[in-house]
Amino acid sequence: MADAAADQEAGVLDVDNYTKDGTVDWKGNAVLRSKTGRWKACSFILGYELIERMMFNGIAANLIIYLTTKLNQGTLTASNNVTNWTGTVWIMPILGAYVADAHLGRYRTFFISSLVCFMAMSLLTLTVSIPSLKPPPCSTAISKENCKQASKLQLAMFFGSLYLLAIASGGTKPNISTMGADQFDDFDPKEKAQKLSFFNWWLFSVFSGILFASTILVYIQDNVGWSLGYGIPTIGLGVAILIFVVGTPFYRHKLPSGSPFIKMANVIVAATWNWRLPLPNDPNQLYELDLQHYSKNGTFKIDSTPSLRFLNKAALRGVSSDPWRICTVTEVEETKQMVRMIPIMVCTFLPSTMVAQSHTLFIKQGTTLDRSIGSHFKVPPASLYAFVTISMLLTILIYDRIFVKIMQRVTKNPRGITMLQRMGIGMICHVLVMTVASQVEKHRLHIAAKYGSSAEVQKELPLTIFILLPQFILTGVADAFLQIASNEFFYDQAPENMKSLGSSYFMTSLGIGNFLSSFILSKVSEITKRQGNGWILNNLNASHLDYFYALLAVMSSVNLFIFLLISKFYIYKAEVSDSIQVLTDELKKKKSKGLQQTG
C-alpha cells in the first residue's frame, strides 16, 4: 500500500514536471519544464531577432536616401516606394502565419523563410555593389526629372531583390515572436508571470538592433559605401540563423492544427446557412465534442459566450452532418475571438501610418538642415531615428521596472494596466507627435523663407538638425506603449491554435498603415497641387508639410476617439488557465500584508 502510494505520488510529481499547454520538443515528445523553454530558449530567439532587425532596418532606415541619391527618384515617388515595400513586408505575415498554423509549424516555416531572406540580402548587396546596376550620379540637387533615370533592368534587379526579401519576411516575422511567447507555459504561474514581460523584452531586443542600424550602418552607407553598408547586415543575418539553429534542442513547439481560415469560413458558412433557425436558451444544447477529444490532441475546449450570438447558429444540433453545416462550440468561439479583434486592428492602421511617416518624411526633412557637429562630422539624416530607438528603450525599462510595479499596487492587475489602456496611451502620444511635428515644420519653413530658400533652390538651412529631436523622441515613447501592447494583445487574445495568425494581425496593421501612408501622401499631393499650393513637393522648402502633419494630428484624434469607444465594449477572452488569477491573488495578499504592517 505504501509503495503504491509512493508510486502514485511520484507519478503526479513527474506529470507536474512537464508542460501542460500542449507543447512538444523538436522530435514531437512531451517536454520537461526544467530542460526547455523559458528565458534559456528565448535567449537564442532574442539573439536572432536583434541581428535580424539590424539587417532589416539597415535597409529600411536609409532606403529613401538610396532611392533619391542613387536611383535618382523624386521625393514623392521614393516615399511611396518605401512605404509600399514596407507595407508588403508587414502584409505578407498573413501568408506565413497560415503556412505555420496549418501545415509546417512555426519552426520549419521560420527556418526555411530565413534562408530565403539570406539569399535575398545577398542579391541586394550585389545589386548596390555593381556600378552597371545604377544610373549615373545626378549633379542637379532639385529637379530629379533632369537626371538620367534608372533603367527597367536596374529597377528590376533592385526591387526584385527587395521584394523577395519582403515575401520571405512573411514567414519569419509572425512566427519568431509567437515562438518566443510559446516558450512560457500558461499553466505555470511563474512562467506566466515571465510571459507578461516577454513582449517588453522582445521589443527591447528589436529596437537594440534598430539602434545599431540607424547609427553605425547608416553612417557606413552615407560615408563609406553602400556595398559595405549592405554587406554587414547580410553577414549578420547568416550568423543570426546559426544562433537560432543552435538553440533547437531547447525550444518548445506547438503542432500545426489545420487551416485557421478554413475553420473560420466553416463557422461563417454554417451560421449563414442556419440563420433562420432559433437558438436554444441553454448553450449546453449546442454541438460540442467531449473534453477527452481536446485533451488527447493537446488543445483546449472553450465554453459558449453570448457575444456575436449569430455565429452560435453554426453549432446547432441535428441540422446536418455536413461539416460546412455544423461546427463545434469551440470552433465558433475561436472564430469569435479572431473577429472581435478586427475593429481594434482597424484602429491601429492610422498610428501605423504615423510610424511610416517617421521613417520617410521626418528623415527627408533632416536633409534640409545643418547636420554639422564640429567642423569634420555630419550627422546622417537617418541616424536621427536612433533617438526613436533610445527613447523607446528607456521607456521600456521605466515601464517594465517601475511603472508596472506601481500600477500593480493600484489596479491589482499583474500587467499593471490592461493591454487596451496601454494602446490608448500610445495613441495619445501619436497625436502629440504630429502636433509637435507640425509646429517644428512651421518654424523650419519660416527660416527657409527668411533666408530665401523656399522658391527654386533647396539650400541647407542655418538651423540645426536637432530641432527635429522632440518628434523623434515622442515617437519612441508612443511606440513603447502602442507597438508592444498591440503585439501582445493580438497574440494573447488569439485562440491557442491560431497564435501565429493573431500575431499577423499586428503586422498586417503595420502593412496597411504603410499602404495607407502612400495613399494619403499621393492624394494630398495631387489635390494640393491642383489648387496651386502643393503640400508635398521635391523641394521641401517650398512645400507645406506643416499642414500635412496638422491634418494627420486631426485624423489621429478622431481615430483615438473611435478606439476608446470600441475598447469600452471589448470583452477579453477567458484565460485557458488560472495562472493570471493566482498572480492577482498574490498581489492582493501583498497589499493586505502591507496594510496590516502599517496598521
Secondary structure, DSSP 4 states (H G I P E B T S, - for coil): -HHHHHHHHHHHHHHHTB-SSS-B-TTS-B-BTTTSSHHHHHHHHHHHHHHHHHHHHHHHTTHHHHHHHTS---HHHHHHHHHHHHHHHHHTHHHHHHHIIIII-HHHHHHHHHHHHHHHHHHHHHHHH-GGGSPPPP--SS-GGGSPPPPHHHHHHHHHHHHHHHHHHHHHHHHHHHHHHTTS-TTSHHHHHHHHHHHHHHHHHHHHHHHHIIIIIHHHHHHT-HHHHHHHHHHHHHHHHHHHHHTGGG--BPPP-S-HHHHHHHHHHHHHHTTTSPPPSSGGGS----HHHHHHTT-------STTGGGGGGG-TTS-S-TTT---HHHHHHHHHHHHTHHHHHHTHHHHHHHHHHHTHHHHHHTTSB-EETTTEE--GGGGHHHHHHHHHHHHHHIIIIIHHHHHHHH--TTSS-HHHHHHHHHHHHHHHHHHHHHHHHHHHHHHHHTT-SSS--PPPSSBGGGGHHHHHHHHHHHHHHHHHHHHHHHHTS-GGGHHHHHHHHHHHHHHHHHHHHHHHHHHHHHHHHTT--SS-SSGGGS-HHHHHHHHHHHHHHHHHHHHHHHHH--PPPPSSSHHHHHHHHHHHHHHHHHHHH-
